[in-house]
Amino acid sequence: MATRLKVVCGFKQTNPENKDAQLLTFNAVTSGSEENKQFFKYTPGGIFQFYTINAEAAAQFEIGKEYYIDIFSADPIPAGLCAAPPPEAA
């Protein structure tokens, strides 16, 4: 089973201890369109945060822009999605 969230990018901050790392914060949408009202009805609040050290990945998220986040079980991986490559042996 999958769940879709609609969020807005609310915050981007460079980590002062690691200049390559950026913290991105997304908040559940609450208004602004009929679709957002429907999402608010089922997910009236929430925060999703993550750090990335990939500057290109961080650059694609704009403060104030809305995004979808799909959540589904990692096992098994749904058809059409590719898995991350396995970690290299140490």
Phi, psi and omega in degrees: 000140180244153177232135178249130175249149172243126186228165175237136178288118185251345190198136172225130182217135174282137179288121182296339180270345180212099186298342178279343184265134175238135174267127177245132182237131180237139179243148177300140177290150181233337183195186176109339178198165176297321178298317180298324177297322178292317177297319179300325181300326184255335177225077185287355179197156177160154178227136174237124179231147170204155172262146171224147173250012179259104183300323179294321178295314181296324183294337183281353178257127182248135176299132180092348180271146181267147181219159172258144172235121178259131180241127178207162181302141179278351182222118356280161179285128180301147178303141177093348177253142179259146180276156173295146179297150180294149178296146180290145179294139181278000000 
